[in-house]
Amino acid sequence: MASAARVLVVELNDSPEYQRILEGEPQTVGMRSGRVYLSPGKACGRHSTKGHEEILVFLTGQGELLIGEEDCFEVGRGKVCYIPPQTVHDVRNTGEEGLTYIYCVAPAGG
């Protein structure tokens, strides 16, 4: 059973800026999370999950999830994406409104 001292509730804001949600220890065992807002035509930038796994939960807008050099997936409101460890990826807003999503990154279990 979870201890009440370890439970954390964070309120999301409506600002178009990045919002950190979880920062890892001591808030969590190792998970990090944030809310990302991308204006039309913007991207978060290519990066790797390295030794972590990641989930993206899309709240508004539409865009593309680019995996590696070739794979591209349509994403947007109501979609959830899992990205495995050691995966280079980028998210790009292809729509005419803001693309907002929450990411959660955690160390991959061994």
Rosetta blueprint (number, residue, H / E / L):
1 M L
2 A L
3 S L
4 A H
5 A H
6 R H
7 V L
8 L L
9 V L
10 V L
11 E L
12 L L
13 N L
14 D L
15 S L
16 P L
17 E L
18 Y L
19 Q E
20 R E
21 I E
22 L E
23 E E
24 G L
25 E L
26 P L
27 Q L
28 T L
29 V L
30 G L
31 M L
32 R E
33 S E
34 G E
35 R E
36 V E
37 Y E
38 L E
39 S L
40 P L
41 G L
42 K L
43 A E
44 C L
45 G L
46 R L
47 H E
48 S E
49 T L
50 K L
51 G L
52 H E
53 E E
54 E E
55 I E
56 L E
57 V E
58 F E
59 L E
60 T E
61 G L
62 Q E
63 G E
64 E E
65 L E
66 L E
67 I E
68 G L
69 E L
70 E L
71 D E
72 C E
73 F E
74 E E
75 V E
76 G E
77 R L
78 G L
79 K L
80 V E
81 C E
82 Y E
83 I E
84 P L
85 P L
86 Q L
87 T L
88 V E
89 H E
90 D E
91 V E
92 R E
93 N E
94 T L
95 G L
96 E L
97 E L
98 G L
99 L E
100 T E
101 Y E
102 I E
103 Y E
104 C E
105 V E
106 A E
107 P E
108 A L
109 G L
110 G L
